[in-house]
């Protein structure tokens, strides 16, 4: 259970960093899609 939680946290952190990269590039469309995808995963966990 502890490993699962740590794995999820790593995934969320990597996803957030990826969103920041898209946002910094000014590609809002990809940023929005990535954010929706992250919310989709957040609903399942």
C-alpha positions in Angstrom: 0.0 0.0 0.0 2.8 2.4 0.9 4.6 1.6 -2.4 1.3 2.2 -4.3 0.9 5.6 -2.7 4.5 6.6 -3.4 4.1 5.5 -7.0 0.9 7.6 -7.4 2.6 10.6 -5.9 5.5 10.3 -8.4 3.1 10.0 -11.2 1.2 13.1 -10.1 4.5 15.1 -9.7 5.7 14.1 -13.1 2.4 14.9 -14.6 2.3 18.3 -13.0 5.9 19.0 -14.3 4.7 18.0 -17.7 1.8 20.4 -17.5 4.1 23.3 -16.4 6.3 22.6 -19.5 3.2 22.8 -21.8 2.0 25.9 -20.0 5.4 27.6 -20.3 5.5 26.9 -24.0 2.1 28.7 -24.3 0.4 25.6 -25.8 -2.8 26.1 -23.8 -4.7 23.4 -25.7 -2.2 20.7 -24.7 -2.1 22.1 -21.2 -5.9 21.9 -20.9 -6.0 18.3 -22.3 -3.3 17.2 -19.9 -5.1 18.8 -17.0 -8.3 17.0 -17.9 -6.4 13.7 -18.2 -4.9 14.3 -14.7 -8.3 15.0 -13.2 -9.6 11.8 -14.9 -6.8 9.8 -13.1 -7.4 11.6 -9.9 -11.1 10.5 -9.9 -10.0 6.9 -10.1 -7.6 7.0 -7.2 
